[in-house]
Amino acid sequence: MVNPAERLAELDGILMDHLLEAGLLQELPEAYRLVPLPLDEPEVAAKALAWAREAPNPEGWPLVYALFLEGRPVRLLLPGREVEIGAQAA
């Protein structure tokens, strides 16, 4: 069984590595709260959404959703826009 918290931390690292390699770090707001959403891992995605909804955010930082398929980042959902960051699996 997958530990959702560990998987979310792993996806966070995968995303940051990908954004760094692709030169896309500038797409992120200066301050934000990342919500990794693995579209093909419902238990992990549910945990991420629950955290996004329930965790205190006293700074009022915007949520940035990172969509994943098969462990690879495919899209960022930023406040007011979307950024494609990877090709979807065939």
Backbone atoms as SQL, in Angstrom:
CREATE TABLE atoms (id INTEGER PRIMARY KEY, chain TEXT, resi INTEGER, resn TEXT, atom TEXT, x REAL, y REAL, z REAL);
INSERT INTO atoms VALUES
  (1, 'A', 1, 'MET', 'N', 0.840, -1.181, 0.000),
  (2, 'A', 1, 'MET', 'CA', 0.000, 0.000, 0.000),
  (3, 'A', 1, 'MET', 'C', 0.889, 1.250, 0.000),
  (4, 'A', 2, 'VAL', 'N', 0.501, 2.233, -0.774),
  (5, 'A', 2, 'VAL', 'CA', 1.249, 3.470, -0.899),
  (6, 'A', 2, 'VAL', 'C', 0.909, 4.393, 0.264),
  (7, 'A', 3, 'ASN', 'N', 1.931, 4.991, 0.863),
  (8, 'A', 3, 'ASN', 'CA', 1.724, 5.998, 1.886),
  (9, 'A', 3, 'ASN', 'C', 1.499, 7.323, 1.159),
  (10, 'A', 4, 'PRO', 'N', 0.274, 7.893, 1.236),
  (11, 'A', 4, 'PRO', 'CA', -0.014, 9.116, 0.483),
  (12, 'A', 4, 'PRO', 'C', 0.924, 10.272, 0.792),
  (13, 'A', 5, 'ALA', 'N', 1.279, 10.470, 2.052),
  (14, 'A', 5, 'ALA', 'CA', 2.171, 11.581, 2.405),
  (15, 'A', 5, 'ALA', 'C', 3.545, 11.405, 1.762),
  (16, 'A', 6, 'GLU', 'N', 4.075, 10.181, 1.789),
  (17, 'A', 6, 'GLU', 'CA', 5.367, 9.918, 1.165),
  (18, 'A', 6, 'GLU', 'C', 5.291, 10.094, -0.349),
  (19, 'A', 7, 'ARG', 'N', 4.199, 9.640, -0.937),
  (20, 'A', 7, 'ARG', 'CA', 4.044, 9.771, -2.390),
  (21, 'A', 7, 'ARG', 'C', 3.941, 11.242, -2.795),
  (22, 'A', 8, 'LEU', 'N', 3.224, 12.048, -2.015),
  (23, 'A', 8, 'LEU', 'CA', 3.108, 13.469, -2.329),
  (24, 'A', 8, 'LEU', 'C', 4.474, 14.152, -2.248),
  (25, 'A', 9, 'ALA', 'N', 5.262, 13.800, -1.258),
  (26, 'A', 9, 'ALA', 'CA', 6.613, 14.359, -1.143),
  (27, 'A', 9, 'ALA', 'C', 7.464, 13.946, -2.342),
  (28, 'A', 10, 'GLU', 'N', 7.314, 12.698, -2.762),
  (29, 'A', 10, 'GLU', 'CA', 8.054, 12.214, -3.930),
  (30, 'A', 10, 'GLU', 'C', 7.651, 12.983, -5.190),
  (31, 'A', 11, 'LEU', 'N', 6.355, 13.194, -5.374),
  (32, 'A', 11, 'LEU', 'CA', 5.879, 13.928, -6.546),
  (33, 'A', 11, 'LEU', 'C', 6.353, 15.374, -6.530),
  (34, 'A', 12, 'ASP', 'N', 6.404, 15.978, -5.368),
  (35, 'A', 12, 'ASP', 'CA', 6.920, 17.342, -5.228),
  (36, 'A', 12, 'ASP', 'C', 8.353, 17.402, -5.762),
  (37, 'A', 13, 'GLY', 'N', 9.184, 16.450, -5.359),
  (38, 'A', 13, 'GLY', 'CA', 10.565, 16.409, -5.834),
  (39, 'A', 13, 'GLY', 'C', 10.669, 16.186, -7.330),
  (40, 'A', 14, 'ILE', 'N', 9.832, 15.301, -7.858),
  (41, 'A', 14, 'ILE', 'CA', 9.820, 15.043, -9.300),
  (42, 'A', 14, 'ILE', 'C', 9.462, 16.317, -10.056),
  (43, 'A', 15, 'LEU', 'N', 8.450, 17.020, -9.564),
  (44, 'A', 15, 'LEU', 'CA', 8.018, 18.265, -10.221),
  (45, 'A', 15, 'LEU', 'C', 9.138, 19.292, -10.217),
  (46, 'A', 16, 'MET', 'N', 9.757, 19.509, -9.069),
  (47, 'A', 16, 'MET', 'CA', 10.806, 20.530, -8.990),
  (48, 'A', 16, 'MET', 'C', 11.974, 20.182, -9.898),
  (49, 'A', 17, 'ASP', 'N', 12.366, 18.914, -9.939),
  (50, 'A', 17, 'ASP', 'CA', 13.435, 18.499, -10.853),
  (51, 'A', 17, 'ASP', 'C', 13.048, 18.787, -12.293),
  (52, 'A', 18, 'HIS', 'N', 11.818, 18.467, -12.660),
  (53, 'A', 18, 'HIS', 'CA', 11.353, 18.675, -14.030),
  (54, 'A', 18, 'HIS', 'C', 11.327, 20.167, -14.376),
  (55, 'A', 19, 'LEU', 'N', 10.789, 20.981, -13.482),
  (56, 'A', 19, 'LEU', 'CA', 10.708, 22.426, -13.746),
  (57, 'A', 19, 'LEU', 'C', 12.100, 23.038, -13.865),
  (58, 'A', 20, 'LEU', 'N', 13.015, 22.585, -13.044),
  (59, 'A', 20, 'LEU', 'CA', 14.382, 23.089, -13.101),
  (60, 'A', 20, 'LEU', 'C', 15.031, 22.717, -14.429),
  (61, 'A', 21, 'GLU', 'N', 14.920, 21.447, -14.824),
  (62, 'A', 21, 'GLU', 'CA', 15.513, 20.981, -16.086),
  (63, 'A', 21, 'GLU', 'C', 14.903, 21.665, -17.293),
  (64, 'A', 22, 'ALA', 'N', 13.594, 21.926, -17.245),
  (65, 'A', 22, 'ALA', 'CA', 12.896, 22.531, -18.381),
  (66, 'A', 22, 'ALA', 'C', 12.951, 24.064, -18.366),
  (67, 'A', 23, 'GLY', 'N', 13.560, 24.636, -17.344),
  (68, 'A', 23, 'GLY', 'CA', 13.642, 26.096, -17.255),
  (69, 'A', 23, 'GLY', 'C', 12.291, 26.746, -17.007),
  (70, 'A', 24, 'LEU', 'N', 11.427, 26.070, -16.251),
  (71, 'A', 24, 'LEU', 'CA', 10.075, 26.576, -16.029),
  (72, 'A', 24, 'LEU', 'C', 9.818, 27.056, -14.601),
  (73, 'A', 25, 'LEU', 'N', 10.837, 27.150, -13.772),
  (74, 'A', 25, 'LEU', 'CA', 10.617, 27.591, -12.399),
  (75, 'A', 25, 'LEU', 'C', 10.000, 28.990, -12.332),
  (76, 'A', 26, 'GLN', 'N', 10.301, 29.835, -13.321),
  (77, 'A', 26, 'GLN', 'CA', 9.760, 31.193, -13.337),
  (78, 'A', 26, 'GLN', 'C', 8.247, 31.219, -13.542),
  (79, 'A', 27, 'GLU', 'N', 7.659, 30.100, -13.935),
  (80, 'A', 27, 'GLU', 'CA', 6.204, 30.031, -14.106),
  (81, 'A', 27, 'GLU', 'C', 5.464, 30.039, -12.764),
  (82, 'A', 28, 'LEU', 'N', 6.162, 29.679, -11.685),
  (83, 'A', 28, 'LEU', 'CA', 5.535, 29.602, -10.367),
  (84, 'A', 28, 'LEU', 'C', 5.456, 30.982, -9.736),
  (85, 'A', 29, 'PRO', 'N', 4.403, 31.240, -8.959),
  (86, 'A', 29, 'PRO', 'CA', 4.344, 32.504, -8.222),
  (87, 'A', 29, 'PRO', 'C', 5.498, 32.585, -7.222),
  (88, 'A', 30, 'GLU', 'N', 5.762, 33.786, -6.731),
  (89, 'A', 30, 'GLU', 'CA', 6.846, 33.970, -5.765),
  (90, 'A', 30, 'GLU', 'C', 6.609, 33.130, -4.511),
  (91, 'A', 31, 'ALA', 'N', 5.370, 33.102, -4.034),
  (92, 'A', 31, 'ALA', 'CA', 4.988, 32.282, -2.887),
  (93, 'A', 31, 'ALA', 'C', 3.731, 31.513, -3.278),
  (94, 'A', 32, 'TYR', 'N', 3.661, 30.247, -2.891),
  (95, 'A', 32, 'TYR', 'CA', 2.523, 29.408, -3.271),
  (96, 'A', 32, 'TYR', 'C', 2.508, 28.173, -2.398),
  (97, 'A', 33, 'ARG', 'N', 1.403, 27.447, -2.480),
  (98, 'A', 33, 'ARG', 'CA', 1.292, 26.139, -1.826),
  (99, 'A', 33, 'ARG', 'C', 1.040, 25.119, -2.919),
  (100, 'A', 34, 'LEU', 'N', 1.933, 24.173, -3.038),
  (101, 'A', 34, 'LEU', 'CA', 1.852, 23.163, -4.088),
  (102, 'A', 34, 'LEU', 'C', 0.916, 22.033, -3.682),
  (103, 'A', 35, 'VAL', 'N', 0.063, 21.652, -4.630),
  (104, 'A', 35, 'VAL', 'CA', -0.844, 20.516, -4.439),
  (105, 'A', 35, 'VAL', 'C', -0.578, 19.532, -5.584),
  (106, 'A', 36, 'PRO', 'N', 0.255, 18.513, -5.354),
  (107, 'A', 36, 'PRO', 'CA', 0.482, 17.503, -6.396),
  (108, 'A', 36, 'PRO', 'C', -0.761, 16.620, -6.536),
  (109, 'A', 37, 'LEU', 'N', -1.251, 16.451, -7.757),
  (110, 'A', 37, 'LEU', 'CA', -2.443, 15.636, -8.001),
  (111, 'A', 37, 'LEU', 'C', -2.138, 14.539, -9.018),
  (112, 'A', 38, 'PRO', 'N', -1.848, 13.345, -8.549),
  (113, 'A', 38, 'PRO', 'CA', -1.655, 12.236, -9.482),
  (114, 'A', 38, 'PRO', 'C', -3.016, 11.731, -9.963),
  (115, 'A', 39, 'LEU', 'N', -3.344, 12.009, -11.197),
  (116, 'A', 39, 'LEU', 'CA', -4.668, 11.707, -11.743),
  (117, 'A', 39, 'LEU', 'C', -4.972, 10.219, -11.789),
  (118, 'A', 40, 'ASP', 'N', -3.938, 9.388, -11.772),
  (119, 'A', 40, 'ASP', 'CA', -4.134, 7.940, -11.833),
  (120, 'A', 40, 'ASP', 'C', -3.867, 7.259, -10.483),
  (121, 'A', 41, 'GLU', 'N', -3.833, 8.050, -9.408),
  (122, 'A', 41, 'GLU', 'CA', -3.653, 7.522, -8.051),
  (123, 'A', 41, 'GLU', 'C', -4.703, 8.175, -7.150),
  (124, 'A', 42, 'PRO', 'N', -5.948, 7.691, -7.196),
  (125, 'A', 42, 'PRO', 'CA', -7.050, 8.377, -6.518),
  (126, 'A', 42, 'PRO', 'C', -6.870, 8.560, -5.012),
  (127, 'A', 43, 'GLU', 'N', -6.298, 7.592, -4.330),
  (128, 'A', 43, 'GLU', 'CA', -6.125, 7.724, -2.876),
  (129, 'A', 43, 'GLU', 'C', -5.157, 8.861, -2.545),
  (130, 'A', 44, 'VAL', 'N', -4.086, 8.951, -3.300),
  (131, 'A', 44, 'VAL', 'CA', -3.091, 9.999, -3.074),
  (132, 'A', 44, 'VAL', 'C', -3.674, 11.357, -3.454),
  (133, 'A', 45, 'ALA', 'N', -4.383, 11.424, -4.565),
  (134, 'A', 45, 'ALA', 'CA', -5.001, 12.682, -4.988),
  (135, 'A', 45, 'ALA', 'C', -6.029, 13.156, -3.967),
  (136, 'A', 46, 'ALA', 'N', -6.796, 12.240, -3.407),
  (137, 'A', 46, 'ALA', 'CA', -7.796, 12.608, -2.398),
  (138, 'A', 46, 'ALA', 'C', -7.114, 13.199, -1.169),
  (139, 'A', 47, 'LYS', 'N', -5.990, 12.626, -0.758),
  (140, 'A', 47, 'LYS', 'CA', -5.242, 13.146, 0.377),
  (141, 'A', 47, 'LYS', 'C', -4.731, 14.551, 0.076),
  (142, 'A', 48, 'ALA', 'N', -4.229, 14.764, -1.125),
  (143, 'A', 48, 'ALA', 'CA', -3.721, 16.080, -1.506),
  (144, 'A', 48, 'ALA', 'C', -4.841, 17.119, -1.506),
  (145, 'A', 49, 'LEU', 'N', -6.001, 16.760, -2.041),
  (146, 'A', 49, 'LEU', 'CA', -7.123, 17.695, -2.062),
  (147, 'A', 49, 'LEU', 'C', -7.636, 17.992, -0.660),
  (148, 'A', 50, 'ALA', 'N', -7.660, 16.984, 0.199),
  (149, 'A', 50, 'ALA', 'CA', -8.088, 17.206, 1.582),
  (150, 'A', 50, 'ALA', 'C', -7.118, 18.155, 2.283),
  (151, 'A', 51, 'TRP', 'N', -5.833, 17.958, 2.080),
  (152, 'A', 51, 'TRP', 'CA', -4.838, 18.846, 2.666),
  (153, 'A', 51, 'TRP', 'C', -5.028, 20.272, 2.158),
  (154, 'A', 52, 'ALA', 'N', -5.217, 20.430, 0.844),
  (155, 'A', 52, 'ALA', 'CA', -5.383, 21.761, 0.258),
  (156, 'A', 52, 'ALA', 'C', -6.604, 22.473, 0.844),
  (157, 'A', 53, 'ARG', 'N', -7.641, 21.711, 1.112),
  (158, 'A', 53, 'ARG', 'CA', -8.892, 22.274, 1.620),
  (159, 'A', 53, 'ARG', 'C', -8.808, 22.583, 3.117),
  (160, 'A', 54, 'GLU', 'N', -8.109, 21.743, 3.865),
  (161, 'A', 54, 'GLU', 'CA', -8.163, 21.809, 5.330),
  (162, 'A', 54, 'GLU', 'C', -6.956, 22.457, 6.007),
  (163, 'A', 55, 'ALA', 'N', -5.806, 22.444, 5.375),
  (164, 'A', 55, 'ALA', 'CA', -4.605, 22.962, 6.026),
  (165, 'A', 55, 'ALA', 'C', -4.683, 24.474, 6.183),
  (166, 'A', 56, 'PRO', 'N', -4.260, 24.990, 7.328),
  (167, 'A', 56, 'PRO', 'CA', -4.255, 26.442, 7.512),
  (168, 'A', 56, 'PRO', 'C', -3.361, 27.117, 6.474),
  (169, 'A', 57, 'ASN', 'N', -3.763, 28.279, 6.041),
  (170, 'A', 57, 'ASN', 'CA', -3.001, 29.059, 5.063),
  (171, 'A', 57, 'ASN', 'C', -3.052, 30.527, 5.493),
  (172, 'A', 58, 'PRO', 'N', -2.457, 30.833, 6.655),
  (173, 'A', 58, 'PRO', 'CA', -2.578, 32.201, 7.172),
  (174, 'A', 58, 'PRO', 'C', -1.936, 33.257, 6.270),
  (175, 'A', 59, 'GLU', 'N', -0.981, 32.836, 5.451),
  (176, 'A', 59, 'GLU', 'CA', -0.331, 33.782, 4.538),
  (177, 'A', 59, 'GLU', 'C', -1.216, 34.107, 3.340),
  (178, 'A', 60, 'GLY', 'N', -2.218, 33.260, 3.099),
  (179, 'A', 60, 'GLY', 'CA', -3.091, 33.452, 1.943),
  (180, 'A', 60, 'GLY', 'C', -2.407, 33.150, 0.618),
  (181, 'A', 61, 'TRP', 'N', -1.396, 32.295, 0.657),
  (182, 'A', 61, 'TRP', 'CA', -0.676, 31.952, -0.564),
  (183, 'A', 61, 'TRP', 'C', -1.603, 31.211, -1.525),
  (184, 'A', 62, 'PRO', 'N', -1.466, 31.474, -2.826),
  (185, 'A', 62, 'PRO', 'CA', -2.308, 30.774, -3.794),
  (186, 'A', 62, 'PRO', 'C', -1.930, 29.304, -3.897),
  (187, 'A', 63, 'LEU', 'N', -2.923, 28.498, -4.225),
  (188, 'A', 63, 'LEU', 'CA', -2.675, 27.080, -4.473),
  (189, 'A', 63, 'LEU', 'C', -2.236, 26.902, -5.918),
  (190, 'A', 64, 'VAL', 'N', -1.228, 26.072, -6.105),
  (191, 'A', 64, 'VAL', 'CA', -0.761, 25.679, -7.433),
  (192, 'A', 64, 'VAL', 'C', -0.938, 24.170, -7.508),
  (193, 'A', 65, 'TYR', 'N', -1.774, 23.737, -8.433),
  (194, 'A', 65, 'TYR', 'CA', -2.024, 22.311, -8.616),
  (195, 'A', 65, 'TYR', 'C', -1.109, 21.790, -9.714),
  (196, 'A', 66, 'ALA', 'N', -0.414, 20.694, -9.432),
  (197, 'A', 66, 'ALA', 'CA', 0.441, 20.045, -10.419),
  (198, 'A', 66, 'ALA', 'C', -0.192, 18.698, -10.752),
  (199, 'A', 67, 'LEU', 'N', -0.627, 18.544, -11.992),
  (200, 'A', 67, 'LEU', 'CA', -1.266, 17.303, -12.429),
  (201, 'A', 67, 'LEU', 'C', -0.199, 16.338, -12.932),
  (202, 'A', 68, 'PHE', 'N', -0.334, 15.080, -12.503),
  (203, 'A', 68, 'PHE', 'CA', 0.606, 14.027, -12.875),
  (204, 'A', 68, 'PHE', 'C', -0.149, 12.876, -13.529),
  (205, 'A', 69, 'LEU', 'N', 0.491, 12.228, -14.476),
  (206, 'A', 69, 'LEU', 'CA', 0.049, 10.948, -15.043),
  (207, 'A', 69, 'LEU', 'C', 1.245, 10.028, -15.088),
  (208, 'A', 70, 'GLU', 'N', 1.049, 8.815, -14.597),
  (209, 'A', 70, 'GLU', 'CA', 2.116, 7.815, -14.580),
  (210, 'A', 70, 'GLU', 'C', 3.394, 8.348, -13.949),
  (211, 'A', 71, 'GLY', 'N', 3.236, 9.149, -12.886),
  (212, 'A', 71, 'GLY', 'CA', 4.380, 9.660, -12.164),
  (213, 'A', 71, 'GLY', 'C', 5.113, 10.810, -12.822),
  (214, 'A', 72, 'ARG', 'N', 4.560, 11.331, -13.929),
  (215, 'A', 72, 'ARG', 'CA', 5.204, 12.439, -14.642),
  (216, 'A', 72, 'ARG', 'C', 4.314, 13.667, -14.606),
  (217, 'A', 73, 'PRO', 'N', 4.886, 14.843, -14.365),
  (218, 'A', 73, 'PRO', 'CA', 4.078, 16.067, -14.375),
  (219, 'A', 73, 'PRO', 'C', 3.639, 16.406, -15.797),
  (220, 'A', 74, 'VAL', 'N', 2.379, 16.803, -15.940),
  (221, 'A', 74, 'VAL', 'CA', 1.863, 17.134, -17.268),
  (222, 'A', 74, 'VAL', 'C', 1.306, 18.553, -17.355),
  (223, 'A', 75, 'ARG', 'N', 0.874, 19.132, -16.238),
  (224, 'A', 75, 'ARG', 'CA', 0.264, 20.458, -16.314),
  (225, 'A', 75, 'ARG', 'C', 0.278, 21.113, -14.941),
  (226, 'A', 76, 'LEU', 'N', 0.480, 22.437, -14.946),
  (227, 'A', 76, 'LEU', 'CA', 0.328, 23.238, -13.733),
  (228, 'A', 76, 'LEU', 'C', -0.953, 24.047, -13.850),
  (229, 'A', 77, 'LEU', 'N', -1.734, 24.059, -12.798),
  (230, 'A', 77, 'LEU', 'CA', -2.918, 24.908, -12.724),
  (231, 'A', 77, 'LEU', 'C', -2.578, 26.027, -11.753),
  (232, 'A', 78, 'LEU', 'N', -2.287, 27.185, -12.329),
  (233, 'A', 78, 'LEU', 'CA', -1.900, 28.364, -11.568),
  (234, 'A', 78, 'LEU', 'C', -3.103, 29.285, -11.425),
  (235, 'A', 79, 'PRO', 'N', -3.044, 30.225, -10.510),
  (236, 'A', 79, 'PRO', 'CA', -4.154, 31.184, -10.411),
  (237, 'A', 79, 'PRO', 'C', -4.347, 31.919, -11.747),
  (238, 'A', 80, 'GLY', 'N', -5.465, 31.683, -12.381),
  (239, 'A', 80, 'GLY', 'CA', -5.802, 32.380, -13.617),
  (240, 'A', 80, 'GLY', 'C', -5.238, 31.817, -14.901),
  (241, 'A', 81, 'ARG', 'N', -4.453, 30.749, -14.839),
  (242, 'A', 81, 'ARG', 'CA', -3.915, 30.190, -16.087),
  (243, 'A', 81, 'ARG', 'C', -3.408, 28.773, -15.875),
  (244, 'A', 82, 'GLU', 'N', -3.160, 28.108, -17.007),
  (245, 'A', 82, 'GLU', 'CA', -2.607, 26.750, -16.998),
  (246, 'A', 82, 'GLU', 'C', -1.320, 26.751, -17.809),
  (247, 'A', 83, 'VAL', 'N', -0.385, 25.893, -17.409),
  (248, 'A', 83, 'VAL', 'CA', 0.871, 25.746, -18.122),
  (249, 'A', 83, 'VAL', 'C', 1.099, 24.262, -18.363),
  (250, 'A', 84, 'GLU', 'N', 1.215, 23.883, -19.629),
  (251, 'A', 84, 'GLU', 'CA', 1.561, 22.504, -19.947),
  (252, 'A', 84, 'GLU', 'C', 3.040, 22.324, -19.688),
  (253, 'A', 85, 'ILE', 'N', 3.394, 21.278, -18.938),
  (254, 'A', 85, 'ILE', 'CA', 4.787, 21.092, -18.563),
  (255, 'A', 85, 'ILE', 'C', 5.357, 19.755, -18.997),
  (256, 'A', 86, 'GLY', 'N', 4.539, 18.920, -19.597),
  (257, 'A', 86, 'GLY', 'CA', 5.040, 17.627, -20.054),
  (258, 'A', 86, 'GLY', 'C', 4.041, 16.991, -21.003),
  (259, 'A', 87, 'ALA', 'N', 4.527, 16.046, -21.767),
  (260, 'A', 87, 'ALA', 'CA', 3.663, 15.332, -22.695),
  (261, 'A', 87, 'ALA', 'C', 2.913, 14.238, -21.948),
  (262, 'A', 88, 'GLN', 'N', 1.659, 14.068, -22.266),
  (263, 'A', 88, 'GLN', 'CA', 0.876, 13.000, -21.652),
  (264, 'A', 88, 'GLN', 'C', 1.302, 11.659, -22.240),
  (265, 'A', 89, 'ALA', 'N', 1.204, 10.653, -21.410),
  (266, 'A', 89, 'ALA', 'CA', 1.572, 9.303, -21.847),
  (267, 'A', 89, 'ALA', 'C', 0.603, 8.824, -22.914),
  (268, 'A', 90, 'ALA', 'N', 1.113, 8.084, -23.856),
  (269, 'A', 90, 'ALA', 'CA', 0.275, 7.569, -24.942),
  (270, 'A', 90, 'ALA', 'C', -0.510, 6.371, -24.483);
